[in-house]
Amino acid sequence: MEHILFDYLAKYIDLSDTEKQAITDLDTFKQYKKGTILLEEDAHTDYGYFVIKGCLRSYYVIDGDEKTTAFYTEAESFEPQCKIDKKPSKYVVSCMEDSILMVANSEMEMTIFEKFPKFETLCRVLTEEQLVKSKSDFDKFRTSSPEKRYLDLQETRPDLLQRIPQYQIASYLGITPQSLSRLRKRLVKS
């Protein structure tokens, strides 16, 4: 299971066996069942997550409706805003599938940073990449039609269309399930 994490990190830095062992020794790999809520609205956490296997979903509950904002799958990380700003969470994070996650809090991160300074640099680079990706995703969402958003999802993350219930895909795209159904039928005909 660690090999997924180490393969991902290898894109950015070379890890020695000692560094790999230090990460493994933190005992941060946790298993969660489908449906587990990792973060409740109005709660706080000091944990960040890296998906080894499975899928996480973040969503807001607005007037009783769930508004999906993101899905996190294999080799993706997620740092809840409340971990950084120390304010209660405004959204919920749940496991869409049985999941294996690397779960680390700030204390664990500081231990690794002190022992291996290059990890702090790596985290900065990964954070910058995530920020750029989030900005790009937001811009695409704001400037494209629901059909274009669906086609983009189909092209960039086709696995989600198989893994996630359609009503949550619709929520993620910012449309109703009925609109998604009509959109899909229209695309099949063309």
Secondary structure, DSSP 4 states (H G I P E B T S, - for coil): -HHHHHHHHHTT----HHHHHHHHHT--EEEE-TT-EEE-TT----EEEEEEES-EEEEEEETTEEEEEEEE-TT-EE--HHHHH-S--SSEEEESS-EEEEEEEHHHHHHHHHH-THHHHHHHHHHHHHHHHHHHHHHHHHHS-HHHHHHHHHHH-HHHHHHS-HHHHHHHHTS-HHHHHHHHHHHHH-
